[in-house]
Amino acid sequence: MRFIGNKESLSAKIYALLLKHHSIESHPKFPQSFFDMFAGSASMGKFFKAKGFQVYSCDLLYFSFCLQKAYIQNNQIPTFQGLQSIIQSSQNLADSLFANDISPYQKVLSFLDSIPAQKGFIYHHYAPSGSKHLAQPRMYFSDENAAKIDTIRMQIETWKQKQSINENEYFILLTTLIESLSFYANVAGVYAAFCKKWDKRALKPLTLKEIEIFPSDIKHFCACGDSIEVLQKIESKQVLDILYLDPPYNHRQYAPNYHLIETIAKYDNPKIKGVAGLRDWQHQKSAFCNAKTALIELEKITKLNNYKHLVLSYNSEGIMQKAQIDELLNPLGKVIFESFAYPRFKSNAKDGDKYIKEYVWIVQKA
């Protein structure tokens, strides 16, 4: 999915830097641990899980928690045993859920794609026909795609309530829907506003595509909430090899920019307001989006005792200045600093200004 600050293309570079500076081992006897404190799209956690690390991850946003549950905590290919009779009863046996030439996962997605549309909260509030009573009808999704999102989301919840799917399967299906949204949303990168004219991709019929599953024999952990509080809870249990920080860089809060994905993930029929139909997000504010509190929060994290190495990703346009960060990190131990050009988030890119300087600090704690 398109996500502000997504580090998918940076993960290999971070890994190489950690190897280069001997912060991690290439062939450890036991799994090394990696805590992603601002998980977002879970891209960094996915990378380090695939490298054999035991991954801990956390984020304030519930939709991020859904991604973490599917990619990080889940370790198995879903079988959807509880849906066998449900899907076989609605299809020919030759096209059954457990046909040899197609996976159970894909069969479930085909079933979800074929359900007759049912208008729900997303249609009535974020599609033009459903919100036509407004001075500016909302155009986040086409009428057809909005109704399909409602239909799929309600079906997933029904299966959960009837215990037809287990917890891992529930979050895999939610993540599949969430990952599909950016391909059909009528937005310019984030969801704080919708486009007033239809993007061609937003008019295409929504279809679900399988997400990648990351099998593992290691137990991984994820959480939704304040990362510092989560880290404090595990402080007495384990010393982490890598504590990775990728906090927000500027005043742009993530919660209002992804409010619609959050609503689809929770599907809690929230009170909404404004042209964009924002849900209440005040409880999801990040202190890192405020110049007065960002350094205070960073200092709180550095003072925790349960990590060996701290890795901080930031950039040259962040609200915390490099000199301020240096002053805070240098007393902790050996500090290694690297910088390199990195593409801007697309909706922020201007002509001739498509790159920023990405900063990476690696602190080997004394």
SVG drawing of the C-alpha trace seen along z (x, -y; Angstrom):
<svg xmlns="http://www.w3.org/2000/svg" viewBox="-30 -23 62 55">
<polyline fill="none" stroke="black" stroke-width="0.4" points="0.0,0.0 1.1,-3.6 2.1,-4.9 3.9,-8.0 7.5,-7.1 7.2,-3.5 10.6,-2.0 10.2,1.0 13.0,0.0 15.2,-1.1 15.0,2.2 17.8,3.9 20.1,0.9 19.4,0.8 20.2,4.5 23.4,4.0 24.5,1.2 23.8,3.3 26.0,6.1 28.7,3.7 29.0,2.3 28.7,5.7 25.4,4.7 23.9,8.1 25.3,11.5 24.7,12.9 24.5,16.5 23.5,16.4 23.1,19.5 19.9,18.2 17.3,15.8 18.1,12.1 15.3,9.8 14.0,6.7 11.5,4.3 9.8,1.9 8.3,-0.8 6.4,-2.6 5.3,0.3 3.1,-1.5 2.7,0.7 4.9,3.4 7.4,3.4 10.5,3.3 9.1,6.1 8.4,8.2 11.9,7.9 13.5,8.8 11.1,11.6 12.1,13.1 15.8,12.7 15.1,15.0 14.7,12.4 12.2,12.6 10.1,9.5 8.2,7.3 6.1,4.5 3.7,1.8 1.7,-1.2 -1.0,-3.5 -3.3,-2.8 -5.5,0.2 -5.2,0.8 -1.4,1.1 -2.1,3.7 -4.1,5.7 -1.2,5.7 1.2,6.7 -1.1,9.6 -1.2,10.9 2.4,10.4 4.3,10.6 2.5,12.6 0.9,15.1 3.3,17.8 1.2,20.2 -0.5,20.4 -4.2,20.1 -6.3,23.3 -9.8,21.8 -11.1,25.2 -14.1,23.6 -15.3,22.2 -15.2,25.5 -18.9,26.3 -20.0,22.6 -18.2,22.1 -18.9,25.6 -22.6,25.1 -22.6,22.0 -20.4,23.4 -20.2,26.5 -18.1,29.3 -15.8,29.2 -15.0,25.6 -14.9,26.3 -12.8,24.6 -10.3,27.4 -9.8,28.0 -6.3,29.1 -5.3,26.4 -6.1,23.4 -5.4,22.5 -8.1,22.3 -7.0,18.7 -7.7,17.8 -11.0,19.6 -12.1,17.6 -11.1,14.4 -13.0,15.5 -16.1,16.1 -15.8,12.7 -15.4,11.1 -18.6,12.7 -21.0,11.8 -23.9,9.6 -23.2,6.0 -24.7,4.7 -24.7,1.0 -23.2,0.1 -21.3,-2.6 -18.7,-3.2 -21.2,-3.5 -23.5,-5.8 -20.7,-8.1 -17.8,-7.9 -19.3,-7.3 -21.0,-10.0 -24.5,-8.5 -24.5,-7.6 -23.4,-11.1 -25.3,-13.1 -27.1,-15.1 -23.8,-16.9 -22.8,-20.2 -19.8,-18.2 -20.6,-14.5 -17.6,-12.5 -15.7,-10.7 -13.3,-8.4 -14.7,-5.3 -17.0,-4.7 -20.5,-3.6 -19.9,-0.1 -16.5,0.3 -17.8,-1.3 -20.7,1.1 -18.3,4.0 -16.0,2.9 -19.0,2.9 -20.0,6.3 -16.6,7.9 -16.0,6.2 -19.4,7.3 -18.8,10.9 -15.4,11.1 -16.9,9.9 -19.8,12.4 -17.4,15.3 -15.4,14.2 -18.6,13.9 -19.7,17.4 -16.1,18.7 -15.9,19.9 -12.4,18.4 -9.7,18.3 -7.9,15.2 -5.0,15.4 -7.4,16.0 -9.5,13.0 -6.5,10.6 -5.3,12.1 -8.6,11.3 -8.8,7.8 -5.2,7.1 -6.1,8.4 -9.0,5.9 -6.8,3.1 -4.0,3.7 -6.5,3.6 -7.9,0.1 -5.0,-2.0 -5.5,-0.6 -9.1,-1.9 -9.2,-4.9 -9.8,-8.3 -7.0,-10.0 -3.6,-11.5 -1.6,-9.3 -3.3,-9.8 -6.9,-9.9 -7.1,-13.4 -8.9,-14.5 -10.5,-12.9 -9.9,-14.0 -12.7,-16.1 -12.3,-14.3 -12.2,-10.6 -8.8,-8.9 -9.1,-6.1 -8.0,-3.5 -10.8,-4.4 -13.4,-3.5 -12.1,0.1 -14.0,2.8 -12.3,3.7 -10.9,7.3 -9.0,8.9 -5.5,10.2 -3.6,12.5 -1.1,11.0 2.3,12.5 2.5,14.9 5.7,15.2 6.0,18.6 8.2,18.9 9.0,21.3 9.6,18.3 7.0,16.7 6.5,13.0 4.6,10.3 2.6,7.3 0.6,4.6 -1.7,1.6 -1.1,-1.3 1.7,-3.5 5.0,-2.0 6.8,-3.2 4.2,-1.6 4.5,1.7 8.3,1.6 8.2,1.0 6.0,4.1 8.6,6.3 11.5,4.5 12.0,7.0 11.6,10.0 14.1,9.6 17.0,7.4 16.3,6.6 19.1,6.8 17.7,4.0 15.3,1.3 14.3,-0.4 12.7,-3.8 11.1,-5.4 9.0,-8.2 7.0,-10.8 9.2,-13.5 6.9,-16.4 3.7,-17.9 1.5,-15.7 -0.3,-13.3 -0.9,-9.8 -4.4,-9.2 -6.3,-11.9 -4.3,-11.0 -5.4,-7.3 -8.8,-7.8 -10.8,-6.0 -8.5,-2.9 -8.9,-3.0 -12.7,-3.1 -12.7,-0.2 -10.4,1.8 -12.5,1.2 -15.8,1.0 -17.3,-0.6 -19.7,-3.2 -18.0,-6.2 -19.3,-9.7 -17.7,-11.6 -17.4,-15.3 -16.2,-17.7 -15.8,-17.5 -13.6,-14.4 -15.7,-12.6 -13.0,-12.3 -13.5,-10.1 -12.2,-11.3 -8.5,-10.8 -7.3,-13.0 -6.4,-9.9 -4.1,-8.8 -1.9,-11.9 1.9,-11.3 4.1,-13.5 6.7,-13.1 4.6,-15.4 5.2,-18.3 8.5,-20.1 8.1,-20.8 7.6,-17.2 9.4,-15.1 12.8,-15.3 11.2,-14.6 9.7,-11.4 12.9,-10.4 14.7,-10.9 12.1,-8.7 12.9,-5.9 16.7,-6.2 16.5,-5.9 14.9,-2.5 17.3,0.3 16.2,3.3 18.0,2.9 21.6,3.4 21.4,1.3 19.2,-1.6 18.6,-2.4 16.9,-5.7 15.7,-6.6 15.0,-10.2 15.5,-12.8 16.9,-16.2 13.6,-17.9 12.4,-16.5 11.2,-18.8 14.1,-17.5 17.4,-18.9 20.4,-16.6 22.5,-18.5 19.7,-18.0 19.6,-14.3 23.4,-14.0 23.5,-15.7 20.9,-13.3 22.4,-10.0 26.1,-10.6 26.2,-10.0 24.5,-6.6 27.5,-4.8 29.2,-4.4 27.2,-6.3 27.5,-5.5 25.8,-8.0 25.1,-7.5 23.1,-9.5 22.0,-9.0 19.5,-10.2 16.1,-8.7 12.9,-9.3 10.2,-11.6 6.8,-10.3 5.1,-10.8 2.3,-13.2 5.0,-15.5 7.4,-15.4 7.8,-18.6 9.3,-19.1 13.1,-18.8 12.9,-18.0 12.2,-14.3 14.9,-13.2 15.6,-14.0 18.6,-13.0 17.7,-10.0 19.5,-9.9 20.4,-6.7 21.9,-6.6 23.1,-3.3 23.8,-3.4 25.8,-0.6 24.8,-1.1 27.6,-1.4"/>
</svg>
